[in-house]
């Protein structure tokens, strides 16, 4: 009983460690930081994608509010 419990804990801990490692690699890529540093060293300006913006006149209208819920109040 003790051996099986120990094995389960070791498997759980190793799974958490592996998932943490792959998550870290996914969201904190070292190659992206290296590219940014090399671009700054070369003096190239950072290229930022333009975000389109539109303008519309203000209109006063009713705003429909729907409350969907279960239970009693």
Residue pairs with C-beta under 8 A, 6 or more apart in sequence:
39 46
